[in-house]
């Protein structure tokens, strides 16, 4: 069972993001109602419906389903929950501790969701607000907070989790994140350029706000829905299509129609796509090359290919999820839809195919460069030899006393010797001539005096000096 400190930490993880969100929503809704000279009837229902909308739960107002919900509040909720979970664990946390943190991060919002559903059902009697599908509400809240808690725990405990993962999975994380950021950045750049080109249309939509407060409200809505538009543009850049009611946008052709009067939708181009639009497909091609280059620099050989495919699969799954949550029902305007499985499949295909080719080429060049370097080093270390010249193995340091031993030693002396030489040296060496310099040989010798052949020139006690037992000539291996 957790102690008191851990219990308070789990309560903070469970309810702190929810409490902060509800307080901010309450202040925002009250200020909006007061600024609009409206009464505060149904305030609690609006707060509860806003809590559900933050988690992408479709909201029905006056029999009009609003399923396209802004992603910025959802991203803020994910960040808050992930940050709380990351601070509640460390690399030394046990598995039970991690499971309790994740359970608290999911269980608290589910309790708040149950209360919100009850409040919406009660408020539907006084305002035009219909309760959403209960299963869908709990499912979306569970999904959002489970993903957020998993991200927070994984970031903190990555040094521990990465130990059990293959190297090509660990090395795929950073290149995959860079590729995902490049795709989203390409969509944002395309939206920015289109807004600048269609600035007159955007200004005309802002003027429909009838005053400063109306223009401010449209601006806030445009900012909130900007990530949705960016994801649609990214899907179009990767070769897919984004559809808003009757309007469809793709690099291969556009279909015109009526759009909601939201200023950010002024970025949607009018008319059919020009002949130069397919040139935008160079963007995913370059992103694939970047992914292959990053993976090829981190690992080599077959692991580079596995790294690219793993990163491409991860980015494709994230792209499909983003395409799914960026769309939905939009009342009388129809459906805002990004074909999520096409978006994810094309992302995986571009990154996997182009990135794999790039990684293989880089790995081949790296292997060839390393092979040439090894060959160059081995060639530089090899010494030239004259034709017919025989290599003589190197011999160790000379014997300390190499002077000739005086004659007169008994010929019956027996020498037991062992040559200490390199393992590659030959077992025997040629005997040196007497008129040449003594050969540098290390001799580990023991001398035994044959008792049967006494030395006639020396006294009987010849054991006093060690040098008297040595032969009076140069020692050879044959001796």
C-alpha positions as CSV (number, residue, x, y, z in Angstrom):
1,X,0.0,0.0,0.0
2,X,1.3,3.5,-0.8
3,X,2.3,5.7,2.1
4,X,0.9,9.2,2.8
5,X,3.3,11.1,0.5
6,X,2.7,8.7,-2.4
7,X,-1.1,8.9,-1.8
8,X,-1.0,12.7,-2.1
9,X,1.2,12.5,-5.2
10,X,-1.3,10.1,-6.8
11,X,-4.2,12.4,-6.0
12,X,-2.3,15.3,-7.6
13,X,-1.7,13.2,-10.7
14,X,-5.4,12.1,-10.9
15,X,-7.2,15.4,-10.3
16,X,-4.8,18.4,-10.7
17,X,-5.1,18.7,-14.5
18,X,-8.9,18.2,-14.3
19,X,-9.3,20.8,-11.6
20,X,-7.1,23.4,-13.4
21,X,-9.0,22.7,-16.7
22,X,-12.4,23.1,-15.0
23,X,-11.4,26.3,-13.3
24,X,-10.1,27.8,-16.6
25,X,-13.2,26.7,-18.5
26,X,-15.5,28.2,-15.8
27,X,-13.8,31.6,-16.0
28,X,-13.8,31.6,-19.8
29,X,-17.5,30.7,-20.1
30,X,-18.6,33.1,-17.5
31,X,-16.7,36.0,-19.1
32,X,-18.1,35.1,-22.5
33,X,-21.6,35.0,-21.3
34,X,-21.3,38.3,-19.5
35,X,-19.7,39.9,-22.5
36,X,-22.6,38.7,-24.6
37,X,-25.2,40.2,-22.2
38,X,-26.6,36.7,-21.6
39,X,-27.9,35.2,-18.4
40,X,-25.9,32.4,-16.7
41,X,-28.5,29.7,-17.3
42,X,-26.9,26.5,-18.2
43,X,-23.4,27.6,-17.2
44,X,-22.7,24.2,-15.5
45,X,-23.9,22.4,-18.6
46,X,-21.6,24.5,-20.8
47,X,-18.6,23.7,-18.6
48,X,-19.3,20.0,-18.6
49,X,-19.8,20.0,-22.4
50,X,-16.5,21.9,-22.8
51,X,-14.7,19.3,-20.7
52,X,-16.0,16.6,-23.0
53,X,-15.1,18.7,-26.1
54,X,-11.5,19.0,-24.9
55,X,-11.3,15.2,-25.1
56,X,-12.7,15.2,-28.7
57,X,-16.1,13.9,-27.6
58,X,-18.7,15.1,-30.2
59,X,-21.1,17.7,-28.8
60,X,-24.7,18.1,-30.0
61,X,-26.1,21.6,-29.7
62,X,-29.7,22.2,-30.9
63,X,-29.6,18.9,-32.8
64,X,-26.4,19.9,-34.6
65,X,-23.5,17.6,-34.1
66,X,-20.1,19.3,-33.7
67,X,-17.5,16.6,-34.2
68,X,-14.7,18.7,-35.6
69,X,-13.1,20.0,-32.4
70,X,-9.9,22.1,-32.0
71,X,-6.7,20.2,-31.2
72,X,-4.9,22.9,-29.2
73,X,-6.9,22.3,-25.9
74,X,-6.4,18.5,-26.4
75,X,-2.7,19.0,-26.9
76,X,-2.5,21.2,-23.7
77,X,-4.3,18.5,-21.7
78,X,-1.9,15.8,-23.0
79,X,1.1,18.0,-22.0
80,X,-0.3,18.6,-18.5
81,X,-1.0,14.9,-17.8
82,X,2.3,13.8,-19.3
83,X,4.2,16.3,-17.2
84,X,2.5,15.3,-14.0
85,X,3.2,11.6,-14.7
86,X,6.8,12.3,-15.5
87,X,7.3,14.1,-12.2
88,X,5.7,11.3,-10.2
89,X,8.1,8.6,-11.3
90,X,11.9,8.2,-11.7
91,X,14.3,5.7,-13.2
92,X,14.3,3.7,-9.9
93,X,10.5,3.4,-9.6
94,X,9.1,-0.1,-9.3
95,X,6.6,-1.5,-11.7
96,X,3.8,-1.3,-9.1
97,X,4.6,2.4,-8.6
98,X,4.4,3.1,-12.4
99,X,1.1,1.2,-12.7
100,X,-0.4,3.2,-9.8
101,X,0.7,6.5,-11.4
102,X,-0.8,5.5,-14.8
103,X,-4.0,4.3,-13.1
104,X,-4.4,7.5,-11.2
105,X,-3.8,9.6,-14.4
106,X,-6.6,7.7,-16.1
107,X,-9.0,7.1,-13.2
108,X,-9.3,10.7,-12.1
109,X,-10.4,12.1,-15.5
110,X,-12.9,9.2,-15.8
111,X,-14.5,10.2,-12.6
112,X,-14.8,13.8,-13.8
113,X,-16.2,12.5,-17.1
114,X,-18.9,10.6,-15.3
115,X,-19.9,13.8,-13.4
116,X,-19.8,15.8,-16.6
117,X,-22.2,13.4,-18.3
118,X,-24.6,13.7,-15.4
119,X,-24.4,17.5,-15.5
120,X,-25.0,17.6,-19.3
121,X,-28.0,15.3,-18.9
122,X,-29.4,17.5,-16.2
123,X,-28.7,20.7,-18.2
124,X,-30.4,19.4,-21.4
125,X,-33.7,20.1,-19.8
126,X,-33.1,23.9,-19.7
127,X,-30.7,24.5,-22.7
128,X,-30.5,23.0,-26.2
129,X,-27.7,20.6,-25.3
130,X,-28.0,16.8,-25.9
131,X,-26.0,14.2,-23.9
132,X,-23.3,12.5,-26.0
133,X,-22.9,8.8,-26.4
134,X,-21.7,7.5,-23.0
135,X,-19.4,4.8,-24.4
136,X,-17.8,7.2,-26.8
137,X,-17.2,9.8,-24.1
138,X,-15.5,7.3,-21.7
139,X,-13.5,5.8,-24.7
140,X,-12.1,9.2,-25.8
141,X,-11.2,10.3,-22.3
142,X,-9.5,6.9,-21.6
143,X,-7.6,7.2,-24.9
144,X,-6.3,10.7,-24.4
145,X,-5.2,10.2,-20.8
146,X,-3.7,6.8,-21.4
147,X,-1.6,8.2,-24.3
148,X,-0.5,11.2,-22.2
149,X,0.4,9.0,-19.1
150,X,2.3,6.6,-21.3
151,X,4.3,9.4,-22.9
152,X,5.2,11.0,-19.5
153,X,6.3,7.7,-18.0
154,X,8.3,6.7,-21.1
155,X,10.2,9.9,-21.2
156,X,11.3,9.6,-17.6
157,X,12.0,5.9,-17.6
158,X,13.5,5.7,-21.1
159,X,17.0,4.8,-19.9
160,X,15.5,1.7,-18.1
161,X,13.0,0.8,-20.9
162,X,15.6,1.2,-23.7
163,X,17.8,-1.6,-22.2
164,X,15.3,-4.3,-23.2
165,X,14.8,-2.9,-26.7
166,X,16.8,-3.9,-29.8
167,X,19.4,-1.3,-30.9
168,X,17.5,-0.6,-34.1
169,X,14.4,0.3,-32.2
170,X,16.2,2.7,-29.9
171,X,18.0,4.4,-32.8
172,X,14.7,4.9,-34.6
173,X,13.2,7.2,-32.1
174,X,15.1,10.4,-32.8
175,X,15.0,10.1,-36.6
176,X,11.3,9.3,-36.5
177,X,10.6,12.4,-34.4
178,X,12.5,14.5,-36.8
179,X,10.6,13.1,-39.8
180,X,7.3,13.7,-38.0
181,X,8.2,17.3,-37.2
182,X,9.3,17.8,-40.8
183,X,5.9,16.6,-42.1
184,X,4.0,18.9,-39.7
185,X,6.3,21.7,-40.5
186,X,5.7,21.3,-44.2
187,X,2.0,21.5,-43.7
188,X,2.4,24.6,-41.5
189,X,4.6,26.3,-44.2
190,X,2.0,25.5,-46.9
191,X,-0.8,27.0,-44.8
192,X,1.2,30.1,-44.0
193,X,2.0,30.7,-47.7
194,X,-1.6,30.2,-48.6
195,X,-2.8,32.6,-45.9
196,X,-0.5,35.2,-47.2
197,X,-1.6,34.7,-50.8
198,X,-5.3,34.8,-49.8
199,X,-5.0,37.5,-47.2
200,X,-7.8,39.5,-48.9
201,X,-10.2,36.6,-48.4
202,X,-9.1,36.2,-44.8
203,X,-9.7,39.9,-44.1
204,X,-13.2,39.8,-45.7
205,X,-14.1,36.9,-43.3
206,X,-12.9,38.8,-40.3
207,X,-15.1,41.8,-41.2
208,X,-18.1,39.5,-40.9
209,X,-17.6,39.5,-37.2
210,X,-19.6,42.8,-36.8
211,X,-17.3,44.6,-34.5
212,X,-14.3,44.1,-32.4
213,X,-15.7,41.3,-30.2
214,X,-16.9,39.4,-33.2
215,X,-13.6,39.7,-35.0
216,X,-11.8,38.7,-31.8
217,X,-14.0,35.6,-31.5
218,X,-13.3,34.6,-35.1
219,X,-9.6,35.1,-34.6
220,X,-9.6,32.9,-31.4
221,X,-11.5,30.2,-33.2
222,X,-9.1,30.4,-36.2
223,X,-6.1,29.9,-33.9
224,X,-7.8,27.0,-32.1
225,X,-8.5,25.3,-35.4
226,X,-5.2,26.0,-37.0
227,X,-3.6,22.6,-36.1
228,X,-6.6,20.9,-37.8
229,X,-5.9,22.8,-41.0
230,X,-2.1,22.1,-40.8
231,X,-2.8,18.4,-40.5
232,X,-5.0,18.6,-43.6
233,X,-2.3,20.4,-45.5
234,X,0.3,17.8,-44.4
235,X,-2.0,15.0,-45.6
236,X,-2.3,16.8,-49.0
237,X,1.5,17.2,-49.2
238,X,2.0,13.5,-48.6
239,X,-0.3,12.7,-51.5
240,X,-3.6,12.3,-49.7
241,X,-6.7,14.5,-49.7
242,X,-8.5,16.7,-47.2
243,X,-12.2,17.1,-47.5
244,X,-14.5,19.8,-45.9
245,X,-18.0,19.1,-46.9
246,X,-18.1,19.3,-50.7
247,X,-14.6,20.9,-50.9
248,X,-11.7,18.6,-51.5
249,X,-8.0,19.6,-51.6
250,X,-5.2,17.5,-53.1
251,X,-2.0,18.0,-55.0
252,X,-3.6,16.2,-58.0
253,X,-6.8,18.3,-58.1
254,X,-9.3,20.4,-56.1
255,X,-13.1,20.3,-55.9
256,X,-14.8,23.6,-55.1
257,X,-17.8,24.2,-52.9
258,X,-19.0,26.2,-49.9
259,X,-16.9,26.6,-46.7
260,X,-17.7,27.7,-43.2
261,X,-17.0,31.4,-42.6
262,X,-13.9,30.8,-40.6
263,X,-10.9,33.1,-41.4
264,X,-8.4,30.3,-41.2
265,X,-10.2,28.4,-44.0
266,X,-9.3,31.2,-46.3
267,X,-6.1,29.2,-46.8
268,X,-8.0,26.7,-48.8
269,X,-7.2,27.4,-52.5
270,X,-9.9,28.2,-55.0
271,X,-10.4,26.3,-58.2
272,X,-8.6,23.4,-59.6
273,X,-4.9,22.7,-58.7
274,X,-2.4,23.9,-61.2
275,X,0.1,21.9,-63.1
276,X,2.9,22.6,-60.7
277,X,1.1,21.2,-57.6
278,X,2.5,17.7,-58.0
279,X,6.0,19.2,-57.5
280,X,5.0,19.4,-53.8
281,X,5.7,15.6,-53.7
282,X,9.3,16.5,-53.6
283,X,8.7,17.4,-49.9
284,X,8.0,13.8,-48.8
285,X,10.8,12.6,-51.0
286,X,13.3,14.9,-49.2
287,X,11.9,13.9,-45.8
288,X,12.5,10.3,-46.7
289,X,16.1,11.1,-47.7
290,X,16.5,12.9,-44.4
291,X,15.2,9.9,-42.4
292,X,17.5,7.5,-44.3
293,X,20.5,9.8,-43.8
294,X,19.9,10.1,-40.0
295,X,19.4,6.3,-39.7
296,X,22.4,5.5,-41.8
297,X,24.6,7.7,-39.7
298,X,23.5,6.1,-36.5
299,X,23.8,2.4,-37.4
300,X,25.3,0.5,-40.3
301,X,24.5,-2.6,-42.3
302,X,21.2,-4.4,-41.9
303,X,20.3,-2.5,-38.7
304,X,20.1,0.7,-40.7
305,X,17.3,-0.8,-42.8
306,X,15.4,-2.0,-39.7
307,X,15.8,1.4,-38.1
308,X,14.3,3.2,-41.2
309,X,11.4,0.8,-41.4
310,X,10.7,1.1,-37.6
311,X,10.8,4.9,-37.7
312,X,8.6,5.0,-40.8
313,X,6.0,2.7,-39.2
314,X,5.9,4.8,-36.1
315,X,5.5,8.0,-38.0
316,X,2.8,6.4,-40.2
317,X,0.8,5.4,-37.1
318,X,1.0,8.8,-35.6
319,X,0.0,10.4,-38.9
320,X,-3.1,8.1,-39.1
321,X,-4.1,9.0,-35.5
322,X,-3.7,12.7,-36.2
323,X,-5.8,12.4,-39.4
324,X,-8.5,10.6,-37.5
325,X,-8.9,13.1,-34.7
326,X,-8.6,16.2,-37.0
327,X,-11.9,15.4,-38.7
328,X,-15.5,14.9,-37.8
329,X,-19.1,16.1,-38.3
330,X,-19.6,19.8,-39.0
331,X,-23.4,20.2,-38.8
332,X,-24.9,21.6,-42.0
333,X,-21.6,21.8,-43.8
334,X,-21.2,18.0,-43.8
335,X,-18.2,16.1,-42.8
336,X,-14.6,17.2,-42.4
337,X,-12.6,14.2,-43.3
338,X,-8.9,13.3,-43.7
339,X,-8.7,9.8,-45.0
340,X,-6.6,8.7,-42.1
341,X,-5.6,5.3,-43.4
342,X,-4.4,6.8,-46.7
343,X,-2.5,9.5,-44.8
344,X,-0.8,6.9,-42.6
345,X,-0.1,4.5,-45.5
346,X,1.4,7.1,-47.8
347,X,3.6,8.4,-44.9
348,X,4.9,4.9,-44.3
349,X,5.4,4.3,-48.0
350,X,7.4,7.5,-48.7
351,X,9.5,7.3,-45.6
352,X,10.1,3.5,-45.7
353,X,10.9,3.3,-49.4
354,X,13.0,6.4,-49.9
355,X,14.6,6.2,-46.5
356,X,15.5,2.5,-47.0
357,X,17.2,3.3,-50.3
358,X,19.1,6.2,-48.8
359,X,20.2,4.2,-45.7
360,X,21.4,1.3,-47.8
361,X,23.4,3.7,-50.0
362,X,24.9,5.5,-47.0
363,X,25.8,2.2,-45.3
364,X,27.4,1.0,-48.5
365,X,29.6,4.1,-48.8
366,X,30.5,3.8,-45.1
367,X,31.5,0.2,-45.5
368,X,33.5,1.0,-48.7
369,X,35.3,3.9,-47.0
370,X,36.2,1.7,-43.9
371,X,37.4,-1.1,-46.2
372,X,39.6,1.3,-48.1
373,X,41.0,2.8,-44.9
374,X,41.9,-0.6,-43.6
375,X,43.6,-1.5,-46.8
376,X,45.5,1.7,-46.8
377,X,46.7,1.2,-43.2
378,X,47.8,-2.4,-43.9
379,X,49.6,-1.3,-47.0
380,X,51.4,1.5,-45.2
381,X,52.6,-0.8,-42.4
382,X,54.1,-3.4,-44.8
383,X,57.8,-3.1,-45.4
384,X,59.2,-3.7,-48.9
385,X,61.6,-6.6,-49.5
386,X,64.0,-7.2,-52.3
387,X,63.3,-10.0,-54.7
388,X,64.7,-13.3,-53.4
389,X,65.5,-11.8,-50.0
390,X,64.7,-14.1,-47.1
391,X,63.1,-12.7,-44.0
392,X,65.1,-13.3,-40.9
393,X,63.1,-13.3,-37.7
394,X,64.1,-10.7,-35.1
395,X,66.2,-12.1,-32.2
396,X,66.0,-10.9,-28.6
397,X,68.6,-8.9,-26.7
398,X,72.2,-10.2,-26.6
399,X,73.7,-12.3,-23.9
400,X,75.2,-10.1,-21.1
401,X,78.7,-11.7,-21.4
402,X,79.4,-12.5,-25.1
403,X,83.3,-12.7,-24.8
404,X,84.9,-15.9,-26.0
405,X,85.5,-18.4,-23.2
406,X,89.2,-19.4,-22.8
407,X,90.2,-22.7,-24.2
408,X,91.0,-25.6,-22.0
409,X,87.5,-26.5,-20.9
410,X,86.7,-30.1,-20.7
411,X,85.1,-31.3,-23.9
412,X,82.8,-33.6,-21.9
413,X,80.6,-30.8,-20.6
414,X,77.0,-31.3,-21.2
415,X,74.8,-28.2,-21.9
416,X,71.0,-28.4,-21.6
417,X,69.5,-25.3,-23.2
418,X,66.2,-23.9,-24.1
419,X,65.9,-21.1,-26.6
420,X,63.5,-18.2,-25.6
421,X,62.2,-16.9,-28.8
422,X,59.1,-15.4,-30.4
423,X,56.3,-18.0,-31.2
424,X,56.8,-17.3,-34.9
425,X,60.6,-17.7,-34.8
426,X,62.1,-21.0,-36.2
427,X,63.1,-23.7,-33.8
428,X,66.8,-23.6,-34.8
429,X,69.1,-20.7,-35.9
430,X,72.3,-20.9,-37.9
431,X,75.5,-21.1,-35.8
432,X,77.6,-17.9,-36.0
433,X,81.1,-18.0,-37.3
434,X,84.0,-17.4,-34.9
435,X,85.4,-14.4,-36.7
436,X,82.1,-12.5,-36.7
437,X,80.3,-10.6,-34.0
438,X,78.4,-12.7,-31.6
439,X,74.8,-13.4,-32.4
440,X,72.2,-11.8,-30.2
441,X,70.6,-14.9,-28.6
442,X,68.8,-15.3,-25.3
443,X,69.9,-18.6,-23.8
444,X,68.2,-20.1,-20.8
445,X,70.8,-22.8,-19.9
446,X,71.6,-25.1,-17.1
447,X,75.1,-26.7,-17.1
448,X,75.7,-30.1,-15.7
449,X,79.2,-31.3,-15.1
450,X,79.7,-34.9,-16.2
451,X,81.3,-36.6,-13.2
452,X,82.9,-39.2,-15.4
453,X,85.1,-36.7,-17.2
454,X,86.9,-34.4,-14.7
455,X,88.7,-31.3,-15.8
456,X,92.5,-31.8,-15.7
457,X,93.4,-28.1,-15.6
458,X,91.2,-27.0,-12.7
459,X,91.3,-28.0,-9.1
460,X,88.9,-30.7,-7.8
461,X,86.6,-28.2,-6.2
462,X,85.3,-26.5,-9.3
463,X,81.9,-25.5,-7.9
464,X,83.1,-22.2,-6.5
465,X,82.5,-20.1,-9.7
466,X,79.5,-20.2,-11.9
467,X,81.4,-19.1,-15.0
468,X,83.8,-22.1,-14.7
469,X,81.0,-24.4,-15.8
470,X,80.4,-22.6,-19.1
471,X,82.0,-23.8,-22.4
472,X,85.0,-21.9,-23.7
473,X,83.4,-21.4,-27.1
474,X,80.2,-19.8,-28.5
475,X,77.1,-21.8,-27.6
476,X,75.0,-23.1,-30.5
477,X,71.6,-24.7,-30.6
478,X,73.2,-28.0,-31.6
479,X,75.0,-28.0,-28.3
